[in-house]
């Protein structure tokens, strides 16, 4: 069957699955019991914190008859209600009677661990509950996941160990926290009653529950802090990072906020071994090298785990971005075709059950202005329909002449909880951008000396009229259905429409012998592209004897339709580098116009099994088969070519945990990327391949700080090189190799003191080629790179809420081209921030390149050396309500 016919069939199948899931209505989302008796009215068993700390805490709590070994109970929400004595915190779950509590209290901190449980939204996302000073004498209450199988409840007393009572209810597990004043002067209940399972007394008169309004608390489904323990980018399942045999780093929301990140370039400076290939003053385009190999132009980018061509150009505004995840190494087994260096996954903000509203405004250097709103919450009383709306507008100039930008964007999501086991989320995003064109500068006068002097770093050789115009829209849905606690189905679809144009672009083509006159060319480009991405997978957990399995079976179907046209290339007026006179005069045509249509259909089928042989020994086995068809039409010459191919991508990994906080891992993985074209004898090119061997160690230094050390050997084969016998054709005899070491650490060192840091050593070289010398280093790849961002926020006293941030970023020498004819010098950049948070208000001041260091970010050859931003300042005010 042709893939285009298969695409239509599977799209119809997806629609059927969608409506079947929508029809699978349950009895509704379980609601908390409205008649929960208040703690002041009920005589509770002696389970307060003072008594618990006198008893030894069991290290291995018993498994109840209702709970199977290895089963994890989902706590789907946390609520807090005021009482006469203080506050009751309800951990919402339908299986509260199966939970066991282990006391680990110390000092003024009541700490209770709940093994066999996990805070998890109905979507599967982990979340954190936090309440600051909820009642007198209590500094903070938090509920968080300390690992994939344990929830920790912490109540911090201001001067003494808090009094905490524990009981269960139809709504879940309830912790009753008494205020300091009430604990010192307790009032005995008028009618003590025993508490049976379910939370309702029997026998005589029932006390009437007070109808108090819930306390307003910070409860979100978004990660809080520098350390993110779980991710789906490495396995397409919600798996702890420590159990994945791969190097994965997450830039969380808190880091993005503290650094006031507004471009992907700025976000990924926090990831060692990821080097930007595009300048900061053009944020609507992003490409990188990861582990020495190129990642850009839509390849190696995903959005919420789904492949999107040109996704790198749809992340220009960060108001809708929750976090950025980087999976290093080949990932074709999960996401299909891509270069072998790694995958960048953009995670967008999702609707929340509790209302949250914020507005933000920023202003900074070079007339930078930005405003954003973030609104989310339920649309009905039962909280089965949730929404999220993000909108932003950015306007800015640049230190480079004529490079100004204007970027409005809006994103929305609507989530429906269809019964107890089915959820459907619709997602839309629109981004429009207009930006002036930067040209880069010649090598002589920047890195190398020029007898005419140093070229000013603000010089633009293109002129004032060049424009890049971008409009993108993404529409999709995500349907999840849980057949049982162990089996679930996910069906997701994205459609994207991409419109890109270059107008009045002029760029340097050569430098005259006087080293001051640059010849220039001009062209105009139009690109219109649509992509369809349909993904369906089933996740199931089961056991074969004592061995636990988490099985993933899925299929991806994609269509990419692109139209490309140029007006032709024309000779433009030359320009003096040191005394420019900008002219838009165009002369004779040097290259004819072109127009083409490219249509690609692809299908990928994958299987993955995460096997827990024992508690501390885990295997990851996976394989994917991809097949593709591509038709290229030359609309000028009225010709057509067809090419098809297929590839198998395996993955094997092992994780051994000698002790619980330490994971030793090793892995083998392969990738592919379609290579379009034919050799001199008419044979179609084979897909480019990547093969990686990796070993590493992951360590949870404590429950808030973790680190990863990885060593890898990555080889790229089937690289196109010039055919020595037919110079107008290519052959696939090239090979490149990258070997390296990566170290990263992230988390909280002490209360209020956070750090995210990393180091990468990358030795990326040409190992086979017909054009470039073997042994040459790959361009734009430094041997050494280092990043450190650390912040401290005062936790108490009059300075509470005041914080500082400091960052150091080092990038070593890099080759400017594959010929290794020139070197970009190393640089060391310092950033700083000061911020203040109190209640719902936040103010910050960020300074990038604090010491105004002059350096070069990257190059695209000897005529396109890009200077970096000088010192810039940005102030931001935000308010939550």
C-alpha positions, -999 to 999 in steps of 0.1 A, spaced: 0 0 0 13 35 -9 22 56 22 -2 84 11 -31 59 11 -18 45 44 -18 81 58 -55 85 50 -64 52 65 -45 58 97 -59 92 100 -94 77 98 -84 51 124 -72 79 146 -105 97 143 -124 65 152 -101 60 183 -107 96 192 -145 92 192 -144 59 210 -123 74 237 -147 104 240 -175 80 243 -158 60 271 -174 81 298 -171 70 334 -191 80 364 -173 113 367 -143 125 386 -144 115 423 -151 145 445 -139 151 480 -165 143 507 -183 175 515 -191 163 550 -156 156 564 -158 161 601 -134 187 614 -105 177 636 -118 198 665 -150 176 665 -135 141 663 -114 121 688 -85 108 667 -61 80 674 -28 90 690 -9 96 657 4 131 662 39 140 654 52 140 690 41 104 695 53 93 661 89 104 666 91 83 697 84 52 677 110 36 654 103 43 617 100 11 597 125 10 568 103 -14 548 66 -7 554 44 -38 550 24 -43 519 -13 -43 526 -35 -70 512 -51 -45 489 -18 -33 474 4 -55 452 41 -54 454 55 -28 430 22 -10 425 23 28 427 -9 46 439 -16 79 421 -24 109 443 -42 131 417 -45 163 437 -38 181 470 -64 203 488 -63 223 520 -93 233 541 -91 255 572 -103 241 606 -109 256 640 -75 241 651 -55 248 620 -57 233 585 -63 199 570 -43 188 540 -61 162 518 -41 139 495 -67 130 470 -68 94 460 -94 66 458 -70 42 474 -62 61 506 -68 31 528 -39 12 511 -13 39 519 12 34 547 30 63 564 66 62 576 76 89 601 110 106 595 105 137 617 135 157 629 139 189 648 111 213 641 101 194 609 73 169 608 83 146 579 61 117 567 71 94 538 44 75 519 59 47 500 41 31 470 26 65 460 32 93 435 19 128 431 5 126 395 -20 147 377 -45 128 356 -23 136 326 5 116 342 26 148 350 42 150 384 35 181 405 45 198 437 23 213 465 36 242 486 20 265 511 39 293 528 29 303 564 -6 288 561 -14 291 599 2 305 630 34 287 640 38 268 607 64 281 583 56 259 554 38 228 542 50 209 512 40 177 495 64 164 468 77 133 451 111 124 464 114 96 439 92 76 416 76 56 444 76 78 474 56 110 484 69 131 512 48 154 534 68 181 553 53 205 579 79 230 591 73 244 626 84 279 634 96 272 669 87 236 677 77 203 662 42 207 648 12 187 660 -1 166 631 -30 142 632 -35 116 605 -67 98 593 -82 86 560 -114 97 543 -133 89 512 -115 118 496 -81 104 504 -55 106 531 -58 136 555 -32 153 576 -46 176 603 -21 204 612 -28 224 643 -16 260 647 9 268 674 -16 286 696 -42 258 694 -16 232 701 -5 249 733 -41 254 744 -62 225 730 -99 225 733 -113 190 739 -141 180 715 -176 180 730 -185 145 717 -155 123 710 -161 97 683 -141 68 669 -130 71 633 -138 41 611 -125 37 576 -141 63 554 -139 91 579 -176 91 591 -185 83 627 -213 59 637 -237 57 665 -248 89 682 -252 123 667 -229 133 639 -210 165 641 -217 189 613 -187 199 590 -180 235 586 -185 249 552 -152 268 550 -137 280 517 -104 264 507 -73 283 515 -56 298 484 -23 279 480 4 275 454 -6 241 438 4 236 402 12 208 379 45 224 369 79 214 382 92 236 410 129 238 415 161 231 396 159 193 398 134 175 376 133 138 386 110 125 358 108 130 321 92 113 291 117 125 264 141 95 270 115 67 268 81 82 258 70 70 292 70 88 326 102 73 339 127 86 366 158 100 350 179 77 372 164 47 355 171 58 319 204 46 303 210 80 286 223 114 294 193 138 297 192 173 310 162 195 318 162 233 319 133 238 343 108 267 347 127 283 376 159 286 357 141 301 327 124 326 350 155 336 369 176 341 337 146 358 320 152 336 290 133 346 258 151 325 231 162 289 227 198 301 223 197 315 258 180 285 273 205 260 259 235 278 272 227 259 304 235 225 287 272 216 283 281 203 248 252 221 231 266 250 211 245 276 192 250 280 154 229 311 151 234 346 166 213 358 195 201 389 176 180 366 153 159 345 178 134 333 152 160 308 139 178 283 161 202 256 153 229 239 174 256 213 175 250 186 200 279 162 208 296 177 177 269 172 151 244 196 136 208 198 150 185 223 133 161 232 105 133 213 122 153 180 126 161 170 161 133 192 176 101 179 191 72 197 208 56 177 237 73 146 222 59 150 187 82 157 157 76 191 141 95 204 111 106 239 117 99 235 154 131 255 160 114 285 144 82 283 165 98 287 199 107 323 196 84 333 226 89 316 259 56 327 275 41 292 266 71 271 274 73 252 307 107 236 303 133 224 277 146 189 277 177 177 259 183 140 251 219 136 241 228 110 214 208 92 187 170 91 193 156 76 161 142 47 180 118 72 196 113 100 172 124 88 137 148 105 114 173 129 128 209 138 131 227 117 158 238 144 182 206 147 202 170 158 205 156 190 219 121 186 233 100 217 240 74 212 268 45 237 267 24 248 296 -7 228 302 -41 236 318 -42 235 356 -70 225 380 -65 254 403 -70 290 390 -38 309 382 -34 342 365 -3 363 359 8 394 339 44 403 331 61 433 316 98 436 306 120 464 293 156 465 285 186 476 264 181 484 227 145 493 231 135 458 243 99 456 254 79 425 261 45 418 277 29 385 285 -2 370 302 -8 335 315 -43 324 325 -55 290 335 -80 272 356 -113 253 355 -143 263 333 -169 243 354 -175 235 391 -165 199 388 -131 209 372 -136 185 343 -130 212 317 -97 232 321 -81 259 300 -49 277 295 -42 309 276 -8 324 270 -3 356 249 28 377 245 42 406 224 79 414 219 95 444 202 132 451 202 162 465 183 197 451 184 233 462 188 236 453 151 224 481 128 189 477 112 182 444 130 149 450 149 122 425 155 85 424 163 69 391 175 33 387 187 23 352 198 -7 334 213 -12 299 226 -42 281 241 -51 247 254 -85 232 264 -86 200 284 -116 177 289 -118 150 316 -142 126 299 -151 103 328 -126 88 352 -101 73 327 -102 95 296 -87 129 289 -87 150 258 -66 181 253 -68 205 223 -38 227 216 -32 257 194 -3 281 189 2 311 165 35 330 161 42 359 138 76 375 135 92 402 114 129 407 118 157 427 101 184 407 85 219 405 98 248 396 76 278 387 98 312 402 91 343 392 72 372 373 89 396 402 82 388 430 105 372 408 132 393 378 141 422 385 118 438 420 114 427 443 86 451 471 74 421 494 72 412 489 109 388 469 130 353 466 117 327 479 142 307 450 156 274 468 150 281 469 113 254 454 90 264 447 54 229 440 43 212 473 48 180 486 62 155 470 39 161 433 44 134 415 62 126 379 74 89 373 78 76 343 96 41 331 103 34 297 119 3 280 133 2 247 152 -31 229 159 -34 195 176 -49 172 202 -38 146 227 -61 118 237 -53 96 267 -73 67 279 -65 44 308 -79 9 304 -67 0 339 -40 10 364 -14 -8 342 -26 -2 306 -31 30 287 -34 44 252 -23 77 238 -33 92 205 -19 126 195 -20 147 163 -3 179 152 -9 200 121 15 229 114 15 255 88 47 274 81 50 305 60 85 321 56 97 348 33 129 367 28 124 402 13 151 426 -1 179 405 14 214 415 4 244 395 16 282 397 10 296 372 -16 333 381 -17 359 405 -4 381 426 -27 419 426 -24 417 460 -7 400 442 22 375 470 26 351 465 -4 326 437 -2 308 424 -33 271 416 -26 243 395 -40 205 398 -35 176 373 -36 141 368 -24 128 335 -10 93 321 -2 87 289 17 53 274 24 51 241 43 25 220 60 32 190 82 10 163 97 22 142 126 0 114 140 12 93 168 -4 64 186 11 42 213 0 18 240 19 15 274 14 -15 296 29 -28 328 30 -65 336 52 -91 351 67 -125 341 74 -141 374 95 -118 394 105 -96 364 86 -64 359 80 -50 324 68 -16 310 60 -22 274 56 6 248 42 -2 213 35 25 189 34 40 154 41 74 139 27 86 106 40 118 91 35 139 60 55 169 51 46 191 21 69 220 12 69 246 -16 101 265 -22 107 294 -46 133 321 -53 132 351 -75 168 343 -86 200 357 -75 211 392 -86 243 412 -82 239 441 -58 258 473 -52 291 467 -34 297 482 1 326 498 19 331 480 52 344 511 70 324 538 53 291 521 42 267 537 18 236 516 17 221 511 -17 193 487 -28 202 490 -65 201 456 -82 221 446 -113 222 416 -136 210 382 -127 236 356 -117 214 326 -110 179 318 -125 147 316 -104 137 283 -90 105 267 -77 100 232 -63 75 211 -44 87 183 -20 63 158 -6 75 132 20 54 105 36 69 84 64 58 56 87 76 44 118 67 14 140 85 10 173 86 -14 203 103 -8 236 105 -28 268 117 -14 301 126 -45 321 132 -45 359 150 -78 364 155 -70 401 149 -38 420 184 -26 412 190 -41 377 171 -27 347 172 -32 310 160 -11 281 153 -28 248 139 -10 218 137 -11 181 121 10 153 115 4 116 110 35 94 100 37 58 96 68 37 87 80 2 96 114 -12 86 130 -45 104 161 -57 89 183 -84 109 209 -103 81 234 -112 103 254 -135 115 226 -157 84 204 -151 103 174 -140 97 149 -111 119 125 -92 109 98 -67 129 82 -39 121 58 -11 140 41 16 138 24 50 159 20 81 160 0 114 171 18 145 179 -4 176 186 6 212 199 -13 241 207 -1 276 213 -14 311 211 3 345 226 -11 377 221 5 410 245 -8 436 229 15 462 196 34 458 211 68 450 236 56 424 229 44 388 256 29 366 245 26 330 257 16 295 239 19 262 241 13 225 219 32 200 216 40 163 199 68 143 191 75 107 183 105 86 170 103 50 196 116 24 179 128 -7 198 125 -40 215 101 -64 251 93 -73 266 95 -108 254 60 -116 218 68 -106 217 49 -73 197 67 -46 216 77 -15 213 56 16 201 72 48 228 88 69 235 67 101 247 74 136 260 48 160 268 55 197 282 37 226 278 54 260 286 46 296 278 68 326 269 72 362 240 91 378 239 100 414 212 115 436 234 134 461 202 140 481 165 143 473 170 177 458 204 175 440 215 151 413 244 147 388 252 128 357 286 118 342 286 104 307 314 91 283 304 84 247 318 75 213 295 86 184 302 79 147 283 94 118 285 74 85 272 76 50 283 113 49 281 128 14 314 138 -1 325 150 -36 329 121 -61 366 124 -71 358 109 -106 327 130 -112 331 164 -93 295 174 -101 282 144 -81 286 131 -46 293 97 -30 286 85 5 321 76 17 325 102 44 326 95 81 328 117 112 335 107 148 329 125 181 342 113 215 336 131 247 329 135 284 299 154 299 292 163 335 261 181 347 247 188 381 214 204 391 193 210 422 193 226 456 225 226 477 209 243 508 175 258 514 173 287 489 206 280 472 203 263 438 227 254 411 227 241 375 262 235 361 280 214 335 312 207 316 317 191 282 348 178 265 341 172 228 366 158 203 347 158 170 368 151 138 366 140 102 376 104 99 369 98 62 365 123 34 374 129 -2 376 167 1 386 177 36 418 164 53 412 134 77 417 146 113 402 181 108 380 192 136 343 198 129 335 235 127 317 254 156 325 226 181 348 236 210 369 210 228 359 225 262 328 242 273 315 250 308 284 266 323 274 275 359 243 293 371 236 296 408 211 316 427 203 322 463 170 334 478 166 344 515 140 321 531 132 340 563 135 373 581 132 408 567 151 398 535 128 369 527 120 368 490 152 386 480 174 366 457 206 369 436 218 349 406 253 346 390 263 328 359 296 319 342 297 305 306 329 294 289 332 282 253 367 272 240 383 277 206 363 264 176 372 259 140 354 283 117 350 259 88 357 223 79 389 232 61 401 245 95 415 276 79 407 299 109 397 296 146 371 314 166 387 324 199 374 312 232 353 334 254 342 337 291 309 355 297 294 365 331 257 371 337 240 383 369 205 388 383 188 402 413 151 395 421 125 400 448 95 378 454 68 386 480 34 370 479 22 374 443 46 401 432 80 395 415 106 420 403 139 412 387 169 429 370 191 408 347 224 418 333 239 396 305 276 399 296 282 418 328 318 429 319 310 437 282 333 411 268 338 412 230 336 378 215 322 359 186 293 334 189 297 315 157 306 316 120 291 304 87 323 309 68 350 336 63 324 362 52 299 355 81 315 359 115 289 369 141 298 391 171 279 385 203 257 408 223 275 434 244 263 442 280 225 442 281 201 450 309 165 438 313 140 446 340 109 426 346 78 430 368 52 403 372 20 399 393 0 368 400 -37 371 410 
